[in-house]
Amino acid sequence: DQGSLRRGVWSYIPGGMGTISKELTRVCSENGVDFLTDAKVTKINTEDVGDQGHLKVTGVNVSQHGTIPADIVVSNATPYHTFRNLLSVPTTNHNLSNDLTNFQQQIENVDYSSSCMKINIACRSCPTFMGAAAIDALNGTIHFETSRLQMERAFYESCIEKRLPERPIIEMVLPSRLDKSL
């Protein structure tokens, strides 16, 4: 549906975001990928490959499942958790250990803080707003701010003064208005 691909409007996959996960699972499973869910990875295992200073992934350690061999590991954790807490590095190759230690120190300085938050609300019916003459006016993204000055002031208050703004910028999306399957 090209209507949901308008510039400045969030795009939604028919059926909601879970559709992406389901389709990825289906395609990967058809191609021999195994999934283990509700399991905690405690370590990504590696081995030193020759004198070139390269690491090769050999698998993962999983709580209550032991070691699972793998040629490829995809981590959905933050870079900090992946490279600081999960990745094991053989100490036999000092050049590699030094390079990875430097990289891990850089990862440690990544700032994950944010001046925004997200709240999901389920409603029995589409909300009504003064000034919105028809329900069709509620397609896409709705912004609640009065001016560019308000946006700049909210940014200043939240970032510089490290506090919530008095009048935060609110963005509302109604995915069920864009996707009739929801």
N, C-alpha and C positions, 0 to 999 in steps of 0.2 A: 504494500500500500504506500504509494508515493506521498500521500497526504501527510503521513506521520514523519516524513523526512524533510519537512520544511526547515529552513535556516532559523536558528535561534530557538528551536523547540526540541525538547528531549525526545529521543527515539525510544520506542518500546517494541520489543519482540512480541508477536502474538502469543498469548498464553502466559506472559509474564517472564521474569528473569530466570525462573526455575527451568524454563524451556531450554535455555542455553546449556545448563548443566546436564539435563536429561539427554539432549542431543549429543553433546560431547561424550557422555558415558556410552551411549549407544554406538557411536562411530568408533570410539577407542576399543570397546569390547569386541566389536566385529573384526578389529585388526590385532587381536591378541593381547590387549592391555588388561591387566588384572587390577581391580580396585579393592582396597581394604579400608572400610570406613569405621568410624568410632574407635580408632586406634591411635595411640600416641607414639609418634616417632621420637626416640630419645637420642639418636645419633645417625649421621650420614657417614658411612664408612668409605674410606678411600685407600688407595695404595700409590706409592711413588712409582712413576714409570720412567725407568732409565735415568740417565744423567742429564736429561734436558730440563729437569725441574718441573715436570708436569704431574698433576694428580689425575687419577682415574677413579671414578666412582665405582664402588663394588657392591653397594647395597645400603640397607638401612637396618638399624636395630629398632624393634617395635615392642613396646610394653606388652607383655602377655603373649607375644607371638615369636619372640626371638629374633634372629637375623634373617632378613629376606634379601637374597641376592638380586641385584639389578644393574643393568648397564647404564640406565638413565634414571635420574631422580629429579622430579619437579617439586619445588617447594612453594607452598602458598603462604608460608610464614613471612614475617618481615625480614628484610635483609639482615637486620641486627640479630634476630633469633637464629636465622639460618646459618650465618657465618660466624657468629660469636658462640652460640650454644650447641648447635647440631653438628657442624662440620668437624670431622676429625682429621688431623694433619700428622702424617708420619714425621717424627723428629730426626730421621736419618738424613734428610736433605736440608741442610742449613740455609741454602739460598732460597728454596721454596718456603721454608718456615719463616724466614725474614720477610719475604714478599707478602705472604699471607698475613703475618702479624701487622705489617704496615697497612694492608687493606682493612683488616679488622679494626684497627685504630680509627681509620677514616669512617667506617660504618658506625662506630660508637658515637661519632659526632653528628649523625643524621638527626635532624629535629623533626619529630613526628607530631608536634603540637599543631593545633588548628584553631582557627577562630570561628569555626562553624560547627553546627550539630544538625542531626537529622532526626526527625520524629515521624514515624509512620502512624497514620490514623485511619481506621476503617469506619466508614459511615454507612448508614442504612440507605441513604439516598444522596444525590448530588446536592451540594450546598447551594444556597441562593445568596446573591450579593446585590446590594443596592447599586444601581448603575449598570448592571448586566441585564439587558433587556430580554435575552433569550438564552436558553441552556447552551446553544451552539457557541455562545461567546466564551464558554468555559473550556474550550479545547486547548490542549497544550499546556504551557507554563504561565502561571499568574504571578506577577511580582507585586509586593506590597511595600512600596516606598514612594515618597512624595517627590523627591527631587535628587539630582546629582549631588547637591550639597549634603542631603541626608545620608546618602551612600558614603560620601567621603568622611563625614563626621562619624558614622558608625564604624568605618574602617579604622579611623584614628583611635576612637575610644577602645575598640577591642584589641588592636595591635600595640599601640604605643603605651596606652595606660593599663594594659593587661587586665581588662575587666569587660563585662558584657555591656554593650551599648544600651542607652536608655530606650531608643526606638530601633530595635534590630531590623535588618532587612529580612523580609520573609519571602520565600519563593515556594509556591505551591504548585504541585502537578497532580493531575487527575488522570492516571493511566487508564482507568476504566472508561473514560470518555474517548480515548484514542483506540482502545482495543476492546471490541465487543465480546471477546471470549472471556473477559474477566468478570 
